[in-house]
Amino acid sequence: MAEEQFQFTAKAKKILSILAIVGVVLLGLGIFTASNTDHHATIDDPDATMHNAPIVVDDLEDAHATEDIDQDHFGEPEHAEEAHGDGHATWLKRIFANLWINNMYFLGIALLGVFFVAIQYVSQAGWSASLIRIPLAFGSYLPIAGILTLIIFLVGGHDIFHWTHSYLMDPNDPRYDEIIAGKEAYLNTPFFIARMIVYFVGWYIIFRFIRKRSLEEDINGGNNYFFKLRGISAVFIVFFAVTSSTSAWDWILSIDTHWFSTMFGWYVFASWWVTALAAITLITVILKENGYLKIVTTGVLHDLGKFVFAFSIFWTYIWFSQFMLIYYSNIPEETVYFIERLSSDHYSTVFFVNLILNFFFPFLVFMPRDSKRHTVFLKIVTIIVLIGHWFDFYLMITPAVLAENGGFGLLEIGMAMIFGVGFLFVALTSLAKHPLVAKNHPMLEESKHHHVF
């Protein structure tokens, strides 16, 4: 077959550039609005500081008062200082929270793109051979995500992660926290950064091996490369099985330092996985509509739709299991996580919108067979799923960082647009550098004739 090459055209780059500029403008307006809101709440309306601005704790007596207030709202004292302490403005904490949300979200798409490729090789799947280069291109974003993760942590770690404050570990300090101090062996900055480096280095090295062998297969052909790729992919899956959970504990679960869930690793994996599947499906459909990927059959698109459908249900199963088990046990240190998100005017609406976007909508639309075979439905559902799971990460992170001071507006939209453009630029640039179809993949013919009846 003729070699197919994706062209990252000047027009496409111009569109992305315009979106990036719009994102920067919205972000700037959002920061301006948020900073002014904080200022006016502090100066003009002292009573409003409870909800909109930082509270400066002058002495121990005030600290206890703030703690009691915060417990009334959220049931966990650590959030009082997270939301109000250290003299940092709420709008600055909101910027750090959004940087972390978007970095975790797009890191997940990149990482799970590589996981998708590894799963196909280990399971010797043939149906996906025609589109394997799309998720492989996602992996090119991993080093950027790694650098951003380190920088955001070093600059804004104190605002995002409560456990990074050394006084929490000091028994002589009135702010000493016995629970957090008990986790010091694991939650300490040197070990945290060391784990971060191990995760990203491991993921990226194995990704490079997979991409290198896949491109060599294009040149030399033969089945040897497929068997090597299967072995490398098996190594990646084993490494991923451990690090996907531990990284979720490190980067998201530890933000709510007092809270824990034995299902959290699975929950983050499910959200990352269905998001990556939606991204793969959406880009495949758009490329096919623009004259690329002629080899991709309706049956392949159908299977992609079934994956998004199935794992939306899987995500909901994990969501419900975590929610039901925690509320059924009715243990205060566990239920506080959901109380924070259900009792606040800022988050309660998003809590239910999250379920609608990520379960009810894809479930109902993708239930009929034909909807998974038409590009219009595939595009609509995958876009909704991508938006929905961004809100899922918003709900995991924002309440823990900002407590009752969280919000959603131009700042969040602008930041998401900037990250989205950055991810697309990296992925599409990588996609344009190599043949779009793995022409010597031994199962390409199976994919070419893959039909679902």
C-alpha positions as CSV (number, residue, x, y, z in Angstrom):
1,M,0.0,0.0,0.0
2,A,1.1,3.6,-0.6
3,E,2.7,5.4,2.3
4,E,0.3,7.8,4.0
5,Q,1.7,10.9,5.6
6,F,-0.1,13.4,7.8
7,Q,0.4,17.0,6.9
8,F,0.4,19.4,9.8
9,T,-0.6,22.3,7.6
10,A,-0.1,26.0,8.1
11,K,-3.9,26.4,8.3
12,A,-4.1,23.9,11.2
13,K,-1.3,25.7,13.0
14,K,-3.0,29.0,12.4
15,I,-6.2,27.7,14.0
16,L,-4.3,26.4,17.0
17,S,-2.5,29.7,17.3
18,I,-5.8,31.6,17.3
19,L,-7.2,29.3,20.0
20,A,-4.0,29.8,22.0
21,I,-4.4,33.6,21.8
22,V,-8.0,33.3,22.8
23,G,-7.0,31.1,25.7
24,V,-4.4,33.6,26.9
25,V,-6.9,36.5,26.7
26,L,-9.5,34.6,28.6
27,L,-6.9,33.6,31.2
28,G,-5.8,37.2,31.6
29,L,-9.3,38.4,32.0
30,G,-10.0,35.5,34.5
31,I,-7.0,36.4,36.6
32,F,-7.9,40.1,36.5
33,T,-11.5,39.4,37.6
34,A,-10.4,36.9,40.3
35,S,-7.7,39.2,41.8
36,N,-10.1,42.1,41.9
37,T,-12.8,40.0,43.6
38,D,-10.2,39.0,46.3
39,H,-9.2,42.6,46.7
40,H,-12.7,44.0,47.0
41,A,-13.8,41.2,49.4
42,T,-10.8,42.1,51.7
43,I,-11.0,45.9,51.5
44,D,-14.6,46.8,50.8
45,D,-16.5,43.9,52.5
46,P,-14.8,42.4,55.4
47,D,-17.6,39.9,56.0
48,A,-17.0,38.5,52.5
49,T,-13.5,37.3,53.4
50,M,-15.1,34.1,54.7
51,H,-15.9,33.1,51.1
52,N,-13.8,35.1,48.7
53,A,-10.4,36.2,50.2
54,P,-7.5,35.0,52.2
55,I,-7.8,35.1,56.0
56,V,-4.6,36.1,57.8
57,V,-4.2,34.1,61.1
58,D,-2.6,36.5,63.6
59,D,-2.4,34.2,66.6
60,L,-3.2,30.8,67.9
61,E,-6.7,31.8,69.1
62,D,-7.6,33.0,65.6
63,A,-6.1,29.8,64.2
64,H,-8.5,27.7,66.3
65,A,-11.4,30.0,65.2
66,T,-10.5,29.5,61.6
67,E,-10.3,25.8,62.1
68,D,-13.7,25.7,63.7
69,I,-15.2,27.7,60.8
70,D,-13.6,25.4,58.3
71,Q,-14.9,22.3,60.0
72,D,-18.4,23.7,59.9
73,H,-18.1,24.0,56.1
74,F,-16.0,21.1,55.2
75,G,-15.3,18.9,58.2
76,E,-11.5,18.9,57.9
77,P,-9.3,21.5,59.6
78,E,-6.4,21.2,57.1
79,H,-8.4,23.0,54.5
80,A,-8.6,26.2,56.5
81,E,-5.0,26.9,56.0
82,E,-4.9,25.5,52.5
83,A,-7.6,28.0,51.4
84,H,-6.7,31.0,53.5
85,G,-3.3,30.7,55.1
86,D,0.3,31.7,54.2
87,G,-0.9,35.2,53.1
88,H,-1.3,34.0,49.5
89,A,-4.2,35.4,47.6
90,T,-7.0,33.0,46.6
91,W,-6.6,33.9,42.9
92,L,-3.0,32.8,43.0
93,K,-3.9,29.5,44.6
94,R,-6.6,29.2,41.9
95,I,-3.9,29.5,39.2
96,F,-1.8,26.8,40.8
97,A,-4.8,24.6,41.1
98,N,-5.7,25.0,37.4
99,L,-2.1,24.4,36.4
100,W,-2.2,21.1,38.3
101,I,-5.6,20.1,37.0
102,N,-4.7,20.6,33.3
103,N,-1.2,19.1,33.7
104,M,-2.7,15.9,35.3
105,Y,-5.5,15.8,32.7
106,F,-3.2,16.0,29.6
107,L,-0.5,13.9,31.2
108,G,-3.2,11.2,31.5
109,I,-4.1,11.4,27.7
110,A,-0.4,11.1,26.8
111,L,0.3,8.2,29.2
112,L,-2.8,6.2,28.4
113,G,-2.1,6.7,24.7
114,V,1.1,4.7,25.2
115,F,-0.8,2.2,27.3
116,F,-3.3,1.8,24.5
117,V,-0.5,0.9,22.1
118,A,1.1,-1.5,24.6
119,I,-2.3,-3.3,25.2
120,Q,-2.7,-3.8,21.4
121,Y,0.7,-5.5,21.1
122,V,0.4,-7.6,24.2
123,S,-3.1,-8.9,23.3
124,Q,-2.0,-9.3,19.6
125,A,-5.0,-7.2,18.5
126,G,-5.3,-6.7,14.8
127,W,-8.3,-4.4,14.5
128,S,-6.3,-1.4,15.7
129,A,-3.2,-1.8,13.5
130,S,-4.4,0.9,11.1
131,L,-4.6,3.7,13.8
132,I,-1.8,2.7,16.2
133,R,0.3,5.7,15.3
134,I,-2.3,8.2,16.7
135,P,-2.0,7.1,20.4
136,L,1.7,6.6,19.9
137,A,2.0,10.3,19.0
138,F,0.4,11.2,22.3
139,G,3.5,9.8,24.1
140,S,5.6,12.7,22.7
141,Y,3.9,14.9,25.3
142,L,5.3,12.9,28.2
143,P,8.6,14.8,28.7
144,I,6.8,18.2,28.6
145,A,4.3,16.9,31.2
146,G,7.2,15.7,33.3
147,I,8.9,19.1,33.3
148,L,5.7,20.9,34.0
149,T,4.9,18.6,36.9
150,L,8.2,19.3,38.5
151,I,8.1,23.0,37.9
152,I,4.5,23.4,39.2
153,F,5.3,21.4,42.3
154,L,8.5,23.4,43.1
155,V,6.7,26.8,42.5
156,G,3.2,26.1,43.8
157,G,3.6,22.9,45.9
158,H,2.9,24.7,49.2
159,D,-0.4,26.0,47.8
160,I,-1.4,22.7,46.3
161,F,-0.1,20.1,48.8
162,H,-0.8,20.7,52.5
163,W,1.7,18.1,53.7
164,T,4.6,20.1,52.3
165,H,4.5,22.5,55.3
166,S,7.3,21.4,57.7
167,Y,5.5,22.7,60.8
168,L,2.9,19.9,60.4
169,M,5.6,17.4,61.3
170,D,6.9,19.4,64.3
171,P,5.4,18.2,67.6
172,N,6.4,21.5,69.3
173,D,4.4,23.6,66.8
174,P,0.8,24.3,67.6
175,R,-0.1,23.5,64.0
176,Y,1.3,20.0,64.4
177,D,-0.8,17.4,62.6
178,E,-0.5,13.8,64.0
179,I,-2.1,12.2,61.0
180,I,0.1,14.0,58.4
181,A,3.2,13.5,60.5
182,G,2.5,9.8,60.5
183,K,2.8,9.8,56.7
184,E,6.1,11.7,56.7
185,A,8.1,8.6,55.6
186,Y,6.2,8.6,52.3
187,L,5.0,12.2,52.0
188,N,8.2,14.2,52.1
189,T,9.5,16.4,49.3
190,P,12.8,14.5,48.4
191,F,11.1,11.2,48.1
192,F,8.1,12.7,46.3
193,I,10.4,14.3,43.7
194,A,12.4,11.0,43.4
195,R,9.2,9.1,42.7
196,M,8.2,11.7,40.1
197,I,11.5,11.3,38.3
198,V,11.3,7.5,38.3
199,Y,7.7,7.6,36.9
200,F,8.5,9.9,34.0
201,V,11.9,8.5,33.1
202,G,10.5,5.0,33.1
203,W,7.4,5.9,31.1
204,Y,9.4,7.9,28.5
205,I,12.2,5.4,28.1
206,I,9.8,2.5,27.4
207,F,7.7,4.8,25.1
208,R,10.9,5.6,23.1
209,F,11.7,1.9,22.7
210,I,8.2,1.2,21.4
211,R,8.3,4.1,19.0
212,K,11.8,3.2,17.7
213,R,10.9,-0.4,17.0
214,S,7.6,0.6,15.4
215,L,9.4,2.9,13.0
216,E,12.1,0.4,12.3
217,E,9.4,-2.1,11.4
218,D,8.2,0.4,8.7
219,I,11.6,0.2,7.1
220,N,12.6,-3.4,7.5
221,G,9.4,-5.3,7.8
222,G,9.2,-8.9,9.2
223,N,7.6,-10.3,12.3
224,N,10.6,-10.0,14.6
225,Y,9.8,-6.4,15.3
226,F,6.3,-7.3,16.3
227,F,7.5,-9.8,18.9
228,K,10.0,-7.3,20.2
229,L,7.3,-4.8,20.6
230,R,5.1,-7.3,22.4
231,G,7.9,-7.9,24.9
232,I,8.6,-4.2,25.5
233,S,4.9,-3.5,25.8
234,A,4.6,-6.2,28.5
235,V,7.3,-4.5,30.5
236,F,5.5,-1.2,30.1
237,I,2.2,-2.6,31.3
238,V,3.8,-4.2,34.4
239,F,5.5,-0.9,35.2
240,F,2.4,1.1,34.5
241,A,0.3,-1.2,36.7
242,V,2.2,-0.1,39.7
243,T,3.1,3.5,38.8
244,S,-0.4,4.5,37.6
245,S,-1.8,3.9,41.0
246,T,1.2,5.3,43.0
247,S,1.3,8.4,40.9
248,A,-2.4,8.9,41.4
249,W,-1.8,8.7,45.2
250,D,1.1,11.1,45.0
251,W,-0.3,13.7,42.7
252,I,-4.0,13.8,43.4
253,L,-5.0,11.7,46.5
254,S,-2.3,13.4,48.7
255,I,-3.8,16.8,48.1
256,D,-6.6,15.6,50.5
257,T,-4.0,14.6,53.0
258,H,-6.4,13.4,55.7
259,W,-8.6,11.5,53.3
260,F,-8.0,8.1,51.7
261,S,-9.7,5.6,49.4
262,T,-8.6,2.1,48.5
263,M,-10.2,2.5,45.1
264,F,-8.6,5.8,44.1
265,G,-5.9,4.4,41.9
266,W,-8.5,2.6,39.9
267,Y,-10.7,5.7,39.8
268,V,-8.0,7.9,38.3
269,F,-7.0,5.1,35.8
270,A,-10.6,4.8,34.7
271,S,-10.9,8.6,34.1
272,W,-7.6,8.7,32.3
273,W,-8.4,5.7,30.2
274,V,-11.8,6.7,28.9
275,T,-10.4,10.2,28.2
276,A,-7.6,8.8,26.1
277,L,-10.0,6.6,24.2
278,A,-12.2,9.6,23.5
279,A,-9.2,11.5,22.2
280,I,-8.0,8.6,20.0
281,T,-11.5,8.3,18.6
282,L,-12.0,12.0,18.0
283,I,-8.7,12.4,16.2
284,T,-9.2,9.3,14.1
285,V,-12.6,10.5,13.0
286,I,-11.3,14.0,12.1
287,L,-8.4,12.6,10.2
288,K,-10.6,10.3,8.3
289,E,-13.1,13.1,7.4
290,N,-10.1,15.1,6.1
291,G,-9.0,12.3,3.6
292,Y,-6.6,10.4,5.8
293,L,-6.7,6.9,7.2
294,K,-8.6,5.5,4.2
295,I,-7.7,2.0,5.6
296,V,-9.7,2.6,8.7
297,T,-13.1,0.8,8.3
298,T,-16.5,1.6,9.8
299,G,-15.9,-1.6,11.9
300,V,-12.8,0.0,13.5
301,L,-14.7,3.2,14.3
302,H,-17.5,1.0,15.7
303,D,-15.0,-0.7,18.0
304,L,-13.6,2.6,19.2
305,G,-17.1,3.8,20.0
306,K,-17.7,0.5,21.9
307,F,-14.6,1.1,23.9
308,V,-15.7,4.7,24.9
309,F,-19.2,3.3,25.7
310,A,-17.9,0.4,27.8
311,F,-15.3,2.3,29.8
312,S,-17.7,5.1,30.5
313,I,-19.7,2.5,32.2
314,F,-16.6,1.1,33.9
315,W,-15.7,4.6,35.2
316,T,-19.3,4.9,36.6
317,Y,-19.0,1.6,38.3
318,I,-15.8,2.7,40.0
319,W,-17.3,6.1,40.8
320,F,-20.4,4.5,42.3
321,S,-18.4,1.8,44.2
322,Q,-16.2,4.4,45.9
323,F,-19.2,6.7,46.7
324,M,-21.5,3.9,47.9
325,L,-18.8,2.1,50.1
326,I,-17.7,5.4,51.7
327,Y,-21.2,6.6,52.5
328,Y,-22.4,3.1,53.6
329,S,-19.5,2.9,56.1
330,N,-20.3,6.5,57.3
331,I,-16.8,7.1,58.7
332,P,-16.3,10.8,59.0
333,E,-12.7,10.9,57.8
334,E,-13.9,9.2,54.5
335,T,-17.2,10.9,54.0
336,V,-15.7,14.4,54.2
337,Y,-14.4,14.0,50.6
338,F,-18.0,13.9,49.3
339,I,-19.4,16.3,51.8
340,E,-17.0,19.0,50.6
341,R,-18.2,18.5,47.0
342,L,-21.9,18.2,47.8
343,S,-22.4,20.9,50.4
344,S,-20.8,23.7,48.5
345,D,-22.5,26.0,46.1
346,H,-19.4,26.0,44.0
347,Y,-19.1,22.2,43.5
348,S,-22.5,20.6,44.0
349,T,-23.7,21.5,40.5
350,V,-20.5,20.3,38.9
351,F,-20.8,17.1,41.0
352,F,-24.0,16.1,39.2
353,V,-23.0,17.5,35.8
354,N,-20.0,15.3,36.0
355,L,-22.2,12.2,36.1
356,I,-24.4,13.5,33.3
357,L,-21.5,14.2,31.0
358,N,-19.5,11.1,31.8
359,F,-22.1,8.5,32.1
360,F,-25.7,9.3,31.2
361,F,-24.9,11.1,27.9
362,P,-22.4,8.6,26.4
363,F,-24.5,5.7,27.7
364,L,-27.8,6.8,26.1
365,V,-26.3,8.1,22.9
366,F,-24.0,5.1,22.3
367,M,-26.6,2.5,23.2
368,P,-27.9,2.1,19.7
369,R,-25.5,0.3,17.3
370,D,-25.7,2.8,14.5
371,S,-24.6,5.7,16.7
372,K,-21.2,4.1,17.0
373,R,-20.8,3.9,13.3
374,H,-21.6,7.5,12.4
375,T,-18.9,10.1,12.7
376,V,-21.3,12.9,13.8
377,F,-22.3,10.9,16.9
378,L,-18.7,9.8,17.5
379,K,-17.5,13.4,17.5
380,I,-20.3,14.8,19.7
381,V,-19.9,12.1,22.3
382,T,-16.1,12.1,22.5
383,I,-16.0,15.9,22.8
384,I,-18.6,15.7,25.7
385,V,-16.6,12.9,27.3
386,L,-13.3,15.0,27.0
387,I,-15.0,18.0,28.6
388,G,-16.7,15.8,31.3
389,H,-13.5,14.2,32.5
390,W,-11.8,17.6,32.7
391,F,-14.5,18.4,35.2
392,D,-13.8,15.1,36.9
393,F,-10.2,16.2,37.5
394,Y,-11.5,19.7,38.5
395,L,-13.6,18.0,41.2
396,M,-10.8,15.9,42.4
397,I,-8.4,18.8,42.8
398,T,-10.0,22.2,43.3
399,P,-12.1,21.6,46.5
400,A,-9.0,20.1,48.1
401,V,-6.8,23.2,47.2
402,L,-9.3,26.0,47.5
403,A,-12.1,24.7,49.7
404,E,-15.1,27.1,49.6
405,N,-13.1,29.6,47.6
406,G,-13.2,27.6,44.4
407,G,-14.9,28.7,41.2
408,F,-15.3,28.2,37.5
409,G,-14.9,30.9,35.0
410,L,-12.7,32.5,32.4
411,L,-9.6,31.6,34.2
412,E,-10.4,27.9,34.0
413,I,-11.5,28.0,30.4
414,G,-8.5,30.0,29.3
415,M,-6.0,27.7,31.1
416,A,-7.6,24.6,29.6
417,M,-7.5,26.0,26.1
418,I,-3.8,26.8,26.4
419,F,-2.9,23.3,27.7
420,G,-5.2,21.8,25.0
421,V,-3.5,23.7,22.2
422,G,-0.1,22.8,23.6
423,F,-0.9,19.1,23.7
424,L,-2.4,19.1,20.2
425,F,0.6,20.9,18.8
426,V,3.0,18.4,20.3
427,A,0.9,15.3,19.3
428,L,0.2,16.5,15.7
429,T,3.8,17.6,15.2
430,S,4.9,14.1,16.2
431,L,2.2,12.5,14.0
432,A,3.5,14.5,11.0
433,K,7.1,13.3,11.3
434,H,6.4,9.6,10.6
435,P,4.1,7.5,8.3
436,L,0.5,7.8,9.5
437,V,0.0,4.0,9.1
438,A,2.3,1.3,10.3
439,K,2.6,-0.2,6.8
440,N,4.6,-3.3,7.8
441,H,2.5,-4.2,10.9
442,P,1.9,-7.9,10.5
443,M,-1.8,-7.5,11.3
444,L,-2.5,-4.6,9.1
445,E,-4.5,-6.7,6.6
446,E,-6.7,-7.8,9.5
447,S,-7.5,-4.2,10.4
448,K,-8.1,-3.4,6.7
449,H,-10.8,-6.0,6.5
450,H,-12.1,-5.6,10.0
451,H,-15.9,-5.4,9.9
452,V,-18.5,-5.6,12.7
453,F,-21.9,-6.8,11.7
